[in-house]
Amino acid sequence: MTTMQDQHDNDPWAEIRPYHDEEVPEVLERLARDPELLDALTRFRLPRLAKWMPRLSRTIASAAVRREVRGVTSIRGFQDRIASYMQRMLRNSTTDFRVDGLEQLEPDTAYLFIGNHRDISLDPAFVNYALYLADRNTVRIAIGDNLLQKPYVTDLMRLNKSFIVPRSARGKRAMLAAYQKLSAYIRHSITGDNHSIWMAQREGRAKDGIDGTDPAIVKMLSMARRTVDRDAGIGEAIAELRVVPVSISYEYDPCDVQKARELHAVHTSGGYDKSEFEDIRSIVAGITGQKGRVHLRFGTPLSADFDSPDAVAAEIDRQVLGGYHLFPSHYLALEALGDAPELLDLSEVTDADRARFKARLAEVPAELRGWWLAQYANPVRNVHGSI
Protein backbone atom coordinates (compact mmCIF):
# COMPACT_ATOMS: atom_id res chain seq x y z
CA MET A 1 0.00 0.00 0.00
CA THR A 2 1.34 3.43 -0.94
CA THR A 3 1.20 5.99 1.85
CA MET A 4 1.10 9.79 1.57
CA GLN A 5 4.67 9.83 2.89
CA ASP A 6 5.73 7.51 0.06
CA GLN A 7 4.05 9.81 -2.46
CA HIS A 8 5.78 12.78 -0.86
CA ASP A 9 9.18 11.03 -0.98
CA ASN A 10 8.72 10.19 -4.67
CA ASP A 11 7.57 13.69 -5.60
CA PRO A 12 10.47 15.91 -6.78
CA TRP A 13 8.39 19.06 -6.24
CA ALA A 14 6.83 18.15 -2.89
CA GLU A 15 8.45 21.10 -1.09
CA ILE A 16 7.38 23.79 -3.56
CA ARG A 17 4.19 22.67 -5.30
CA PRO A 18 0.58 23.42 -4.30
CA TYR A 19 -1.15 20.85 -2.15
CA HIS A 20 -2.90 17.88 -3.74
CA ASP A 21 -6.52 16.97 -3.01
CA GLU A 22 -5.59 14.08 -0.73
CA GLU A 23 -3.61 16.48 1.48
CA VAL A 24 -6.47 18.94 1.97
CA PRO A 25 -8.25 17.41 5.03
CA GLU A 26 -5.01 17.13 7.02
CA VAL A 27 -3.98 20.71 6.18
CA LEU A 28 -7.42 22.11 7.09
CA GLU A 29 -7.33 20.30 10.43
CA ARG A 30 -3.86 21.70 11.08
CA LEU A 31 -5.08 25.23 10.30
CA ALA A 32 -8.03 24.86 12.67
CA ARG A 33 -5.53 24.17 15.47
CA ASP A 34 -2.81 26.68 14.52
CA PRO A 35 -2.47 29.13 17.46
CA GLU A 36 -0.91 31.90 15.37
CA LEU A 37 -3.70 31.79 12.78
CA LEU A 38 -6.33 31.70 15.52
CA ASP A 39 -4.70 34.64 17.29
CA ALA A 40 -4.54 36.60 14.02
CA LEU A 41 -8.23 35.93 13.34
CA THR A 42 -9.33 36.91 16.83
CA ARG A 43 -7.25 40.11 16.83
CA PHE A 44 -8.99 41.05 13.60
CA ARG A 45 -12.57 39.95 14.40
CA LEU A 46 -12.73 39.83 18.22
CA PRO A 47 -10.07 42.27 19.47
CA ARG A 48 -11.52 42.89 22.95
CA LEU A 49 -12.18 39.23 23.65
CA ALA A 50 -8.73 38.30 22.31
CA LYS A 51 -7.16 40.74 24.76
CA TRP A 52 -9.02 39.68 27.89
CA MET A 53 -9.91 36.04 27.19
CA PRO A 54 -7.41 34.71 24.64
CA ARG A 55 -8.12 31.01 25.21
CA LEU A 56 -11.85 31.46 24.73
CA SER A 57 -11.31 33.61 21.65
CA ARG A 58 -9.07 30.91 20.11
CA THR A 59 -11.71 28.27 20.79
CA ILE A 60 -14.33 30.40 19.04
CA ALA A 61 -12.00 31.05 16.10
CA SER A 62 -11.16 27.35 15.78
CA ALA A 63 -14.86 26.47 15.66
CA ALA A 64 -15.41 29.16 13.04
CA VAL A 65 -12.59 27.83 10.84
CA ARG A 66 -13.99 24.30 11.05
CA ARG A 67 -17.47 25.57 10.20
CA GLU A 68 -16.21 27.50 7.17
CA VAL A 69 -14.39 24.51 5.66
CA ARG A 70 -16.86 21.80 6.65
CA GLY A 71 -17.27 19.41 3.74
CA VAL A 72 -14.21 20.71 1.86
CA THR A 73 -12.12 17.75 0.70
CA SER A 74 -10.42 19.11 -2.43
CA ILE A 75 -8.58 22.15 -3.76
CA ARG A 76 -11.56 22.92 -6.02
CA GLY A 77 -13.84 22.79 -3.02
CA PHE A 78 -11.58 25.17 -1.12
CA GLN A 79 -11.49 27.60 -4.06
CA ASP A 80 -15.26 27.41 -4.44
CA ARG A 81 -15.50 28.72 -0.87
CA ILE A 82 -13.01 31.48 -1.68
CA ALA A 83 -15.04 32.47 -4.76
CA SER A 84 -17.96 33.62 -2.61
CA TYR A 85 -15.63 35.89 -0.64
CA MET A 86 -14.15 37.17 -3.89
CA GLN A 87 -17.59 38.11 -5.14
CA ARG A 88 -18.29 39.96 -1.90
CA MET A 89 -14.94 41.74 -2.12
CA LEU A 90 -15.68 42.82 -5.68
CA ARG A 91 -19.06 44.21 -4.68
CA ASN A 92 -17.63 46.09 -1.70
CA SER A 93 -14.30 47.37 -3.02
CA THR A 94 -14.60 47.79 -6.80
CA THR A 95 -17.04 49.73 -8.93
CA ASP A 96 -16.37 47.76 -12.13
CA PHE A 97 -14.39 44.71 -13.25
CA ARG A 98 -13.84 44.10 -16.96
CA VAL A 99 -11.99 41.34 -18.79
CA ASP A 100 -10.75 41.36 -22.40
CA GLY A 101 -8.91 38.79 -24.51
CA LEU A 102 -9.77 35.60 -22.65
CA GLU A 103 -12.13 34.53 -25.42
CA GLN A 104 -9.14 34.27 -27.79
CA LEU A 105 -7.49 31.55 -25.66
CA GLU A 106 -8.38 27.86 -25.85
CA PRO A 107 -10.47 26.90 -22.80
CA ASP A 108 -8.82 23.52 -22.20
CA THR A 109 -5.21 24.53 -22.91
CA ALA A 110 -2.69 25.41 -20.21
CA TYR A 111 -0.95 28.80 -20.45
CA LEU A 112 1.81 30.52 -18.53
CA PHE A 113 0.28 33.89 -17.71
CA ILE A 114 2.90 36.56 -16.99
CA GLY A 115 1.51 39.83 -15.71
CA ASN A 116 2.46 43.19 -14.35
CA HIS A 117 2.48 43.18 -10.58
CA ARG A 118 0.74 45.72 -8.37
CA ASP A 119 -0.85 43.71 -5.55
CA ILE A 120 0.52 40.66 -3.73
CA SER A 121 -2.69 38.65 -3.72
CA LEU A 122 -5.17 40.47 -5.94
CA ASP A 123 -3.30 40.30 -9.25
CA PRO A 124 -3.58 36.49 -9.48
CA ALA A 125 -6.92 36.57 -7.64
CA PHE A 126 -8.49 38.68 -10.40
CA VAL A 127 -6.97 36.36 -13.04
CA ASN A 128 -8.45 33.41 -11.18
CA TYR A 129 -11.83 35.09 -10.85
CA ALA A 130 -11.95 35.84 -14.59
CA LEU A 131 -11.14 32.18 -15.31
CA TYR A 132 -13.68 30.99 -12.73
CA LEU A 133 -16.46 33.12 -14.26
CA ALA A 134 -15.60 31.67 -17.69
CA ASP A 135 -15.85 28.13 -16.24
CA ARG A 136 -12.13 27.51 -16.81
CA ASN A 137 -9.63 25.93 -14.46
CA THR A 138 -7.85 28.35 -12.15
CA VAL A 139 -4.10 28.92 -12.17
CA ARG A 140 -1.23 27.77 -10.02
CA ILE A 141 0.31 30.90 -8.53
CA ALA A 142 4.00 31.70 -8.14
CA ILE A 143 4.69 33.23 -4.72
CA GLY A 144 8.03 34.23 -3.21
CA ASP A 145 9.15 32.41 -0.09
CA ASN A 146 9.80 35.80 1.52
CA LEU A 147 6.02 36.13 1.94
CA LEU A 148 5.69 32.79 3.69
CA GLN A 149 6.85 33.90 7.10
CA LYS A 150 4.43 31.71 9.05
CA PRO A 151 3.44 28.06 8.56
CA TYR A 152 -0.26 28.93 8.41
CA VAL A 153 0.39 31.45 5.62
CA THR A 154 2.24 28.76 3.66
CA ASP A 155 -0.64 26.33 4.20
CA LEU A 156 -3.27 28.84 3.06
CA MET A 157 -1.30 29.82 -0.02
CA ARG A 158 -0.61 26.22 -1.06
CA LEU A 159 -4.29 25.34 -0.55
CA ASN A 160 -5.01 28.15 -3.01
CA LYS A 161 -2.73 26.51 -5.61
CA SER A 162 0.36 28.60 -4.90
CA PHE A 163 3.84 27.20 -5.52
CA ILE A 164 6.97 28.55 -3.92
CA VAL A 165 9.58 30.70 -5.69
CA PRO A 166 12.93 30.57 -3.85
CA ARG A 167 14.28 33.97 -2.87
CA SER A 168 16.05 33.11 0.37
CA ALA A 169 18.52 30.48 -0.90
CA ARG A 170 22.12 31.44 -0.14
CA GLY A 171 25.02 31.01 -2.55
CA LYS A 172 25.15 30.70 -6.33
CA ARG A 173 25.04 26.91 -6.35
CA ALA A 174 21.99 26.75 -4.07
CA MET A 175 20.18 29.42 -6.08
CA LEU A 176 20.94 27.67 -9.36
CA ALA A 177 19.60 24.36 -8.04
CA ALA A 178 16.49 26.04 -6.67
CA TYR A 179 15.72 27.80 -9.95
CA GLN A 180 16.35 24.64 -11.97
CA LYS A 181 13.78 22.85 -9.82
CA LEU A 182 11.37 25.77 -10.18
CA SER A 183 11.80 25.82 -13.96
CA ALA A 184 11.24 22.06 -14.16
CA TYR A 185 8.07 22.34 -12.08
CA ILE A 186 6.66 25.13 -14.26
CA ARG A 187 7.41 23.15 -17.44
CA HIS A 188 5.84 20.03 -15.91
CA SER A 189 2.71 21.97 -14.94
CA ILE A 190 2.20 23.37 -18.46
CA THR A 191 3.31 20.47 -20.65
CA GLY A 192 2.67 17.52 -18.31
CA ASP A 193 -0.30 18.43 -16.13
CA ASN A 194 -1.85 20.85 -18.66
CA HIS A 195 -2.37 23.24 -15.74
CA SER A 196 -2.03 27.00 -16.19
CA ILE A 197 0.28 29.19 -14.10
CA TRP A 198 0.37 32.86 -13.15
CA MET A 199 3.57 34.66 -12.27
CA ALA A 200 4.74 38.25 -12.09
CA GLN A 201 6.98 39.73 -14.78
CA ARG A 202 9.60 40.58 -12.16
CA GLU A 203 10.33 40.11 -8.48
CA GLY A 204 8.30 42.40 -6.24
CA ARG A 205 5.49 44.84 -6.94
CA ALA A 206 6.00 47.81 -9.24
CA LYS A 207 5.75 50.34 -6.43
CA ASP A 208 6.58 53.27 -8.72
CA GLY A 209 3.98 52.28 -11.33
CA ILE A 210 6.64 51.40 -13.94
CA ASP A 211 6.03 47.93 -15.34
CA GLY A 212 8.88 45.99 -16.95
CA THR A 213 9.85 42.34 -17.45
CA ASP A 214 13.07 41.02 -15.91
CA PRO A 215 14.98 38.97 -18.55
CA ALA A 216 16.33 36.81 -15.70
CA ILE A 217 12.82 35.37 -15.30
CA VAL A 218 12.81 34.44 -18.98
CA LYS A 219 16.17 32.69 -18.52
CA MET A 220 14.78 30.75 -15.57
CA LEU A 221 11.72 29.67 -17.56
CA SER A 222 13.89 28.29 -20.36
CA MET A 223 16.21 26.30 -18.07
CA ALA A 224 14.19 23.09 -17.94
CA ARG A 225 13.73 22.65 -21.70
CA ARG A 226 17.33 23.55 -22.44
CA THR A 227 18.58 21.13 -19.78
CA VAL A 228 16.97 18.19 -21.57
CA ASP A 229 17.57 19.59 -25.08
CA ARG A 230 20.73 21.69 -25.32
CA ASP A 231 19.99 22.52 -28.95
CA ALA A 232 16.67 24.17 -28.09
CA GLY A 233 16.66 27.92 -28.68
CA ILE A 234 15.24 30.41 -26.22
CA GLY A 235 12.23 31.02 -28.46
CA GLU A 236 11.47 27.31 -28.72
CA ALA A 237 11.69 26.90 -24.95
CA ILE A 238 9.35 29.83 -24.35
CA ALA A 239 6.85 28.84 -27.05
CA GLU A 240 6.52 25.40 -25.46
CA LEU A 241 5.25 27.09 -22.28
CA ARG A 242 2.56 29.05 -24.17
CA VAL A 243 3.45 32.33 -22.47
CA VAL A 244 0.58 34.84 -22.43
CA PRO A 245 1.22 38.40 -21.17
CA VAL A 246 -1.50 39.79 -18.90
CA SER A 247 -2.21 43.44 -18.05
CA ILE A 248 -4.01 44.42 -14.87
CA SER A 249 -4.99 48.03 -14.23
CA TYR A 250 -6.40 49.44 -11.01
CA GLU A 251 -8.06 52.83 -10.91
CA TYR A 252 -6.82 53.12 -7.34
CA ASP A 253 -4.29 51.06 -5.40
CA PRO A 254 -5.28 50.44 -1.76
CA CYS A 255 -1.58 50.22 -0.87
CA ASP A 256 -0.57 53.43 -2.66
CA VAL A 257 0.30 55.40 0.49
CA GLN A 258 2.38 52.54 1.89
CA LYS A 259 4.24 52.25 -1.42
CA ALA A 260 4.84 56.00 -1.43
CA ARG A 261 6.19 55.80 2.13
CA GLU A 262 8.62 53.06 1.12
CA LEU A 263 9.82 54.95 -1.96
CA HIS A 264 10.26 58.13 0.11
CA ALA A 265 12.28 56.26 2.74
CA VAL A 266 14.57 54.69 0.14
CA HIS A 267 15.13 58.09 -1.48
CA THR A 268 15.77 60.02 1.73
CA SER A 269 17.62 57.49 3.88
CA GLY A 270 18.83 54.91 1.38
CA GLY A 271 16.73 52.03 2.62
CA TYR A 272 13.46 50.79 4.03
CA ASP A 273 13.00 48.21 6.77
CA LYS A 274 9.68 46.39 6.66
CA SER A 275 7.92 45.89 9.95
CA GLU A 276 6.92 42.42 11.07
CA PHE A 277 3.94 41.08 9.10
CA GLU A 278 3.91 44.15 6.83
CA ASP A 279 3.42 41.95 3.77
CA ILE A 280 0.43 40.29 5.43
CA ARG A 281 -1.06 43.70 6.21
CA SER A 282 -0.51 44.69 2.58
CA ILE A 283 -2.45 41.60 1.50
CA VAL A 284 -5.35 42.51 3.80
CA ALA A 285 -5.29 46.15 2.67
CA GLY A 286 -5.28 45.12 -0.98
CA ILE A 287 -8.27 42.83 -0.52
CA THR A 288 -10.40 45.18 1.57
CA GLY A 289 -9.36 48.62 0.25
CA GLN A 290 -11.24 50.61 -2.38
CA LYS A 291 -9.95 49.98 -5.91
CA GLY A 292 -12.53 51.74 -8.06
CA ARG A 293 -12.50 50.22 -11.55
CA VAL A 294 -10.31 47.24 -12.45
CA HIS A 295 -9.42 46.12 -15.98
CA LEU A 296 -7.81 42.80 -16.92
CA ARG A 297 -6.54 42.03 -20.41
CA PHE A 298 -5.16 38.72 -21.65
CA GLY A 299 -2.68 38.98 -24.52
CA THR A 300 -1.73 36.42 -27.17
CA PRO A 301 0.67 33.46 -26.74
CA LEU A 302 4.30 34.15 -27.60
CA SER A 303 5.71 32.41 -30.66
CA ALA A 304 9.14 30.79 -31.00
CA ASP A 305 10.43 33.79 -32.98
CA PHE A 306 12.82 35.10 -30.30
CA ASP A 307 16.56 34.66 -30.02
CA SER A 308 17.31 36.11 -26.58
CA PRO A 309 15.75 36.61 -23.13
CA ASP A 310 15.81 40.38 -23.76
CA ALA A 311 13.74 39.93 -26.93
CA VAL A 312 11.18 37.81 -25.07
CA ALA A 313 11.03 40.37 -22.25
CA ALA A 314 10.52 43.17 -24.78
CA GLU A 315 7.53 41.35 -26.33
CA ILE A 316 5.98 40.74 -22.91
CA ASP A 317 6.41 44.45 -22.14
CA ARG A 318 4.86 45.41 -25.48
CA GLN A 319 1.76 43.36 -24.78
CA VAL A 320 1.46 44.31 -21.11
CA LEU A 321 1.72 48.02 -21.85
CA GLY A 322 -0.46 47.71 -24.94
CA GLY A 323 -3.21 46.14 -22.86
CA TYR A 324 -2.90 48.49 -19.88
CA HIS A 325 -6.02 50.57 -19.30
CA LEU A 326 -5.36 54.18 -18.29
CA PHE A 327 -8.01 55.51 -15.91
CA PRO A 328 -8.81 59.16 -15.06
CA SER A 329 -6.69 58.75 -11.90
CA HIS A 330 -3.61 58.24 -14.06
CA TYR A 331 -4.17 61.36 -16.15
CA LEU A 332 -5.16 63.48 -13.15
CA ALA A 333 -1.92 62.53 -11.40
CA LEU A 334 0.07 63.51 -14.48
CA GLU A 335 -1.81 66.83 -14.60
CA ALA A 336 -1.11 67.45 -10.90
CA LEU A 337 2.62 66.90 -11.42
CA GLY A 338 2.56 69.46 -14.23
CA ASP A 339 4.92 67.70 -16.61
CA ALA A 340 4.44 65.89 -19.95
CA PRO A 341 1.36 67.92 -20.92
CA GLU A 342 1.54 66.38 -24.40
CA LEU A 343 0.48 63.03 -22.87
CA LEU A 344 -2.58 64.40 -21.08
CA ASP A 345 -5.98 63.15 -22.18
CA LEU A 346 -8.74 64.49 -19.96
CA SER A 347 -11.56 63.75 -22.41
CA GLU A 348 -13.07 61.03 -20.23
CA VAL A 349 -12.44 62.71 -16.87
CA THR A 350 -15.70 63.65 -15.16
CA ASP A 351 -16.31 66.04 -12.30
CA ALA A 352 -16.93 63.00 -10.10
CA ASP A 353 -13.54 61.53 -11.13
CA ARG A 354 -11.80 64.79 -10.26
CA ALA A 355 -13.57 65.09 -6.90
CA ARG A 356 -12.72 61.50 -5.97
CA PHE A 357 -9.08 62.04 -6.96
CA LYS A 358 -8.79 65.24 -4.91
CA ALA A 359 -10.33 63.56 -1.89
CA ARG A 360 -7.84 60.69 -2.00
CA LEU A 361 -4.89 63.02 -2.57
CA ALA A 362 -5.95 65.14 0.40
CA GLU A 363 -5.49 62.12 2.68
CA VAL A 364 -1.86 61.60 1.58
CA PRO A 365 0.80 63.15 3.88
CA ALA A 366 2.40 66.17 2.20
CA GLU A 367 5.90 64.67 2.09
CA LEU A 368 4.60 61.60 0.25
CA ARG A 369 2.43 63.29 -2.37
CA GLY A 370 5.07 63.45 -5.09
CA TRP A 371 5.72 59.70 -4.75
CA TRP A 372 2.00 58.98 -4.60
CA LEU A 373 1.29 60.98 -7.74
CA ALA A 374 4.19 59.37 -9.61
CA GLN A 375 2.69 55.89 -9.06
CA TYR A 376 -0.37 56.94 -11.06
CA ALA A 377 1.36 59.20 -13.60
CA ASN A 378 4.14 56.77 -14.54
CA PRO A 379 1.84 54.30 -16.35
CA VAL A 380 0.85 57.10 -18.75
CA ARG A 381 4.50 57.84 -19.47
CA ASN A 382 5.35 54.15 -19.76
CA VAL A 383 2.47 53.32 -22.11
CA HIS A 384 3.56 56.20 -24.37
CA GLY A 385 7.24 55.21 -24.25
CA SER A 386 8.30 58.28 -22.27
CA ILE A 387 10.18 56.37 -19.53
C-alpha angles and dihedrals in degrees: 000000000000114000128204088251090056090050089049092050091050094047112093091197099043093118097050109027128093117266120274123233094257090058095053101087093050092048093048091051090050091051092050088058099039107119095202093052091046091049091049091051094048093047088054100041105021106026098158095046091045090055099048103026108024097164093052092046091052091050090052092047092049091052090048093052091050091048093050094052098036109138094014109133103151142045090249090053091051092049091047087060091048091051092066090054090047091055091050091048091051092051093048103039108028132055096200139006119194131180128198133180101022091107089065092062124082109255096220099040124098118235135186103231113202115188144174111266125230106138129038097224107009100062093066091032091061090046089051093047092051090051092045092052089050090052092245129136115270123242135258106242127222111223129177117243088230087076093053098079096143131044092234091054089052091049093049093047094048090048086056091056097263121152124201125255111201114235101147100059112123125222132022095267093051092046092049092051092047093051092046089055091046092050091049091050093050091049091047091050094052102036101026107032095027087225121144124235135204123206137161121256090238141006113283133006121299094249093175094050093248111128120202137151120242109227088211088071090054089051090051092050092053095049098088097051093043091049091060095034113032091183093060113112124225091253093052092049092050095044090055089061093052093227113204119187115223128200122204121186126188121195087211131013114219089208096049096112092048090050090049090051091052093048091048092050093050091049097046103035104018097246149037127221115205117223120235112286092004091136090053090051089050089054091051092046091050093051098045102031125097113267103171109203122004126197126193123189127185115207130204127281116269117248127222091257097111129100103188142030088246091057091050091048090050091054092049089051091049092054096041093051092040090056097042113117115220112213128198088262090065095051094042090054091051090049091050091053089052098219134109094028089170089070096052118115112175095162094112097038111114129197088253090054091051093047092049091049093050091049092053093045091051089061093056115096110251095243091055100046097093091053091044093051092046091058089062099035097049095069089060091052092044095049089051094046095248096128 
